[in-house]
Amino acid sequence: MVCEENTSMQEFSLPTNFHGVPRKSIGLKFIPKVDVLVQNISALKPVVITDEGSDVTLALKAKLESEGHKVIVLQFDTFKKNSAIKDGVIISEISDQNIKIAIDTILAKNEIGSFIYLHPHFIFSGHNFTEHFAVERSLLKATFLLAKYLQAPLNATSKTQRTAFMTVSRLDGKFGMDKRSNISIIAGGLSGLTKCMNLEWSPVFCRAIDAKPELSSEEIANNLFLELHDADVRYVDVAINDNGRMTYDVVSNEVGATDTYKKTVTDKDVFLVAGGGRGVTATCIKEMNISFKSKFILLGRSSLDFELPAYALSEANPAALKKAIMQEMKDSGENVSIKGLNSTFNKYVAKKEIEETIANIKANGGDAVYVAGDVTNLTIKPELLKIEKQWGKITGIIHGAGRLADKLIQDKTEEIFDNVTSVKLDGLLNLLKMVNINELRHLIMFSSVAGFYGNVGQSDYAMANEILSTAGHLFSTNHPNTKVTAINWGAWEGGMVSPELQKMFEEAGVSLVNHPGGAARFVQELNGAYHSQPQVIIGGTLPAGISDISGDLKTYTIKRNLSLKDNEFLNHHVIQGSPVLPMVNATAWMADSCVKLFPDYKLASIENVKLFKGIVFDGTEKEQYFTEIKEQSKTDERIVCAVTIYSKGGKLPLNHYRSTVALARKRSEKPIFQTPQLKENKIEGATFYKDGSLFHGAFYQGIEEVIAMDEDQVLLKCKAPSVSFEDQGQFPSTSLNAFFLDIQYQGMVVWVQKFHNGANSLPLQTLKGMVYGEIPADKSFYVHIKIQENSAAKMIADCTVFDENGAVYLFTEGAGLTVSEGLKW
């Protein structure tokens, strides 16, 4: 893409106030190997899988059966089937009725425990990126309808076992972000469906997987088996490739308000805008026009071929306008009906809004014309050719059209699916047919966080938007000179959000996109600095999934295959020549094991943390470790669990660590810590790592400064280093920053050395840790250590972690160390 010029925002008429509307970029991040939820597989109800016609189906069937699952295969008569499968349930033609018959056929003899949809791997040849769209869309509809009829059996069976709904695509093993030029994008919609089911079906484990197609059938099957039994329900999207497992990484990312703006739009550009005459899209292009004075062809379904009555021109109040329309209908002798009244009202409002948009654009230096047409079936090429003769070639597309039909999946119909998805997908294809792609400088698509995060009642809409986002990555790869942007919009105030839904969002703490901020963000998104980011989130998230806490108190057992090679950070914690799992990482392991079962709860506290036998990687360590989590109490607000990590011994389990973990929907407000007056005797933190006082490697080195230390207390300034998720391996600091926690204990070790004649010490126990906030890496915090008990063999202290404003993030009560003059690093 050629940027016209680099322009300072102060010299160029651009909005710089985003009114609190955030912008986030989308990438990928590493997630650790699966920790398996231990289940009695032989007692589980059958797994239903679909046949995608390749060896992957056969390999998955064989893997599941070899592990003890009973497997039932669904086959589509309209798609190639594996001849080796003789007893599959056949769906003769994809329709609502035939899908229902297939599920009923299975239910007549079996309950359904889990469902795995396998999507065939499609690539296109040449430039024919729609080569497989027809068959893929029919299969996507089949999955949608299967979800409709699986809703009741999966939720019913969940009362006696964990049930699952999984979809599997093979785009590229990176959700379509691997810059491949020939992936077929339709499978991207599976993720949207799965994430919506995750919200609608809280008792059912839901996961959307994108596996690298070059992996062998056996590799894919083995990975799918592990994903089916993953204890961690936090991740709905999982990508599987040569580097392991990944999921989306969403981070705040924006060009500064005073940074150079790389201008990509001029007054010569001509934009074809679907849905641009009204609503959110109109709000955006009106703000865009103020900056760039471009030309806009507004495309919509409304007809403007009539004159508005005088009363409609002057009346802005909706109720008063409806009353006037009703009176006119009565005066003309027309039968008054609600349907007729609403039809006339909507027609009048549409014309007024479209004409206001055109007038606004012209008044601000641009130009606009309206063309009536259905984006799902465009026949406007002659009109566009006439406009292009006057204005020049169309250089940009803004696809802002959309349609909603919100219902839970069990209440959806084929017609609803077709209507909702067609506006997004057929709309995009038809818009592209109207232009010369080689002259296209901008392709801007309005997608939605309803697709990226899922939303209750919007499964079809989510599927359509996720396809658009996948299309953004593909188009950007194949047309590198085009500025491609798929904007995953948060919910707008007004827009498609009803007052009832807006209230629900506000109660859930979900911020809505206000019109000034959203429009300003849209203009900023045209910045050439964002050229390499074809998918972006603008606005807030949507409500998170709700954990299933129904029924009696439960006990979970989670199995982890532990190895040194998968955990690079352990090489930064070596004692007497052997890597040792730090007590703090074991503490975080116990906490995270609980959080992964209840994703909408946060770690509130961890108590009575005890060490029985540490894990030392000296060749005698076990390969498998188990985490037992016993629910002790649970309410909508708080869950308390007893946690034990053990391995299998000779006759009895060998306990390693134990604690009590409390989770809360909302953490307590951060208290303010009053720093005591201390006589400063500052020591550079680096000194302790250089002179051997502390043995810790780079990942654990974080004492920046000892500010003060006496016989009763210590004050430190600390900063945890940033350790990649790959290096953190199977112990990611997602619930508790173990690296900072260890640095806190290091301050206690330094105190012991000073007041115990150089004796060394190691963490032993923690009475209670109260968590008030997440402690990020690469940010300095203060740690106050108050000595509570001190003897020749043990030291116990209370530790407070707070920021520069005194806000407390973590309070540790009764942190204990063993003291030993004979202990050598």
Helices and strands as residue ranges (DSSP letters): E 5-8, E 23-31, E 36-37, G 41-43, E 47-50, H 55-66, E 71-76, E 89-91, H 96-107, E 114-118, H 133-157, E 163-169, G 185-188, H 189-200, E 204-211, H 217-228, E 237-241, E 244-252, E 260-263, E 270-274, H 279-292, E 295-300, H 310-314, H 318-331, H 338-363, E 367-372, H 381-391, E 396-399, G 409-411, H 414-433, G 437-439, E 442-448, H 449-452, H 459-478, E 483-489, H 499-507, H 515-525, G 528-530, E 535-538, E 555-561, G 564-566, G 568-572, E 574-575, E 578-579, H 583-595, E 602-611, E 624-634, E 638-648, E 653-664, E 683-684, H 686-690, G 698-700, E 703-709, E 713-719, H 725-728, H 738-755, E 760-771, E 780-790, E 794-802, E 808-820
